[in-house]
């Protein structure tokens, strides 16, 4: 099986202002050809570092793609570094020089002498036509390796790869297929998840398993690479059901959909509506729900009740209850959810109240969150305690609130503890 390495060239990519998006595009294209990208690098405009990076890449990868550094200026070093790494000369192509001159003529400009630098090819390289710019790409075969030099601007690189490079790779590479399964999981931490499923996935090197942890959201990627699609699907069919069985309804998506999109589809499918009542999250739950196109089909509205007076005025929470139990209590969370449902006429309502910090106003520890849910014949509260800064607490609270709704909408809800540690 062939593996690839991508080297993005340019000191500007090592600053906060510029991102290397070309490597993402190339990875997607290579995966479609059955090629795994094993490493990506960004190397600045340093001839020594770039030459060393190319030499190292050729040891590990059968395909090496360099992006950028093909311009006409002194800091465009890709051609030079590749030539040194391969022990080859640079040769001026009069044909390419003429082509560049004609490109300038079409815009009524005379080609500057410096642009001749773009007409130099690494000895033995084939030029790759660039209809969208002045820098041609280069295709080099060396000791069983393929090296591609591609321009940095995406509007030049993308059509060059799709139209010129991908078809050629497809003709010469052995047939390979990459198939994947993708799960998103809520309701457990990364270490707990890994302890649960590691006995399954560690038995296999193909499929390969990758676990990515986000805030209250864990992604599991299974990738099988074989010469035939049927073989890859068969490998996934061995691993995936075991993982699905272990995780159960903690898996909320198997196609990459966000939690808010999943909850929205569940509401739409059941013809139900939702409202929210938020205190410490300051509208984050409602924002996520309404970020999904078409959410007006099932979301009727929300209440941002940041102090006790607004909880009473807008949701009808008893002021004596607030005085006796404080806003950070199960009783108030339930009253908020019931008030939101009553005032909007929604099928379901979710509330969240708590202490996001940095200081507590209720006496409850910072990181205390309480959720309330109200629906036809159903009401439930949940208290969760975890650490972190204010922003982390608020964002995680929104994730937990949405997962609380999802679990309530499941046909068969698994028992969940009323408190969790994060």
Buried (B, 14 or more C-beta within 10 A) or exposed (E): BBBBBBBBBBBBBEEEEBEBEBBEBBBEBBBEBBBBBBBBBBBBBBEEBBBBBBEBBBEEBBBBBBBBBBBBEEBBBBBBBBBBBBEBEBEEBEEBBEBBBEBBEEEEEEBEEEBBBBBBBBEBBBBBEBEBBBBBBBBBEBEEBBBBBBBBBEEBBBEBBEEBBBEBBEEEBEEBBBBBBEBBBBBBBEEEBBEBBEEBBEEBEBBBBEBEBEEBBBBBBBBBBBEEBEBBBEBBEEBBEBBBEBBEBBBBBEEEBBBBBBBBBBBBEEEBBBBBBBBBBBBBBBBBBBEBEEBEEBBBBBBBBBEBEBBBEBBBBBEEBBEEBBBBBBBBBBBBBBBBBBBBEBBBBBBBBBBBBEEBEBEBEBBBBBBBBBBEEEEBBBBBBBEBEBEBBBBBBBBBBBBBBBBBBEEEEEEBEEEBEB
